[in-house]
Amino acid sequence: MKNRWNNENAALCLNPVALRAYSSRLLGADPNLVLHGGGNTSVKGSLENVFGEVQEVLFVKGSGWDLRTIEEPGFPPVQLDYLTRLGQLDSLSDSDMMKHLRLALLDPAAPTPSVEAILHALIPHTFVDHTHADAVVGISNSPNGEELLASIYGDEVLILPYIMPGFVLAKQVAEATQGLDWERLRGIVLLNHGIFTFHEDAKTSYDTMIELVNKAEDYLGSRTTPSTIAKSNYEPSADDAIAISALRRAAGDLLGKPCLVHMDASAESSGFAGLTNSSDLATRGPLTPDHTIHGKAFAAIFDDDLLLELQNFSDGYRTYFEKFSLANHQCLDLMPRYGVWKGKGVLYFGSSLKRVQIIKDITAHTIAAIQQAEALGGWQTLPQQDLFDVEYWELEQAKLTSSKATLAFEGKVAVVTGAGSGIGKATAEKLISEGCVVLGLDIMDGFADVSSASFLAIQCDVTEQASVASALLRGVIEFGGIDMLVSNAGVFPSSCLLEDMEKDNWDLSIAVNLSSHMQLLKSCIPFLKAGFDPSVVIIGSKNVPAPGPGAAAYSVAKAGLTQLARVAALELGEFGIRVNTLHPNGVYDTAIWSQEVLAKRASHYGLSIEEYKANNVLKTRISSADVAAAAVRFLGVDFSKTTGAQIAVDGGNDRVI
Ligand SMILES: [Zn+2]
């Protein structure tokens, strides 16, 4: 593990809280130390109040902040003596503790202090660093974990048995350190949880953390080889994609809303899934109990009947809940957060991409720790009662439920063609802004470079069936299925009278503007059947109801496409799949409308460019974003009772009205 301290950067920190934020980010930068909100840090200092009195203060990580990105406002100022006195109480309920943590704040607008604030207050050093280092926790999850850690650290580190975080943990540390010489102690290991280091200066506290974790990593290195972590390779098939989309639908039913399913068939994931005892290992428990918040207490196991195996998981989870729950507990949803697909890879489930990413990151670390602990004699986690206590801990559940309102398309997946520019690009952006993830296809060079977490951009010629099939496969492996299709890709061939019609010109328009849409729709139907409120929007054209001379190749293809949409609406209605058509016109912010073409068309009608752009009944200009807004409305719940419809987005056309 690298020591990331940089004296020049540290020197830029003008006060202790700034320095605290700096070294906290160094910890957060290493995923082997902390992941997704794990760990916490603090610094003790003082503040002068409005009466001119100086108060001792603990600046401790606030909830909602992540060590990776934390800044000074992420450390709420808390009255140190208030915390110390809380630590002297015999007992304090979790909800009372949270109430008093807020009462002890010196800034009412500051975030709520970490649930470990009292523990930080009790450690008599200025800087306190706490991480959930994989190597330390991993070793403690083996049969002789405690003895191994004791032999690695000797007596300069205090090792304490696992106890629930919060007030009871603070009490445990206070009691265990009574009469202890803090000057001799360099760290505290909490078994199955993490490690604390501390010092009067930020650098020494950080350096000690890195040094102690390195000792654990070195020990693991001495007991394992590169082959300790199994690696394999698996190429997901078209059948896998169909099976995943059906699984996603059933998982969403367990969750009560649309969800994403992501298949990871990387070398490490398929290697783990290929272990003969992977189903046993993955159901023993997580790396540390607070991972239950994101990943539940155990994984699902999938083999050859995914739906039955999903049912097995939900039955098992309900049994677990009933075994440990008290009267005040409400059972959480029965959807797994990850599952091992025997011989293939790992599947992740989440209501949003963010949730999928969190559990994926956590599981990648867990899988490695499991196999290292196996090399130390066996992967061993806490009893399920301890896991349950943290999973159903009111303070942790509050973190999940306090998150923002759900976006309209959260957990949903759309395919958009022609997504590199114009209407397709605007539609993809609008969907993503409303929580959707999008598989975008476009023939444009370099299109794949615009990919982001929510936007899988694949360069693809929609007239090539094999390319489309492989793009859809990639999309389903990434996101779990397809709920929506915006069939938009098109070309506008150069104007040509029938008398002069060239075969290539005609064929290209029919291939791109008509046949490719049929092929794409056909390929998407098996996925749409398993989709959440599945819906298709076909981008037609004003040329369908009002064709123009010289545009036969375009108008005929778009008319055929409209007829295709009508037949699709009839055929797919019984599966709940809606198919509607938009007829845009005069959308001039697309690639085909250069200034030169615009000027030519405007002068043809004896209009200025500005007049030409608004040459419609409403005298308004129409943008790609206007068409995108209509397309997204059609896809969403507002039109959930509409199929087979055609709507113009053209500012009103007197030949159509
Ligand atoms: Zn912790």
Residues whose N, C-alpha, C, O or C-beta is under 5 A from the ligand:
A	BS01	ZN	G39 G194
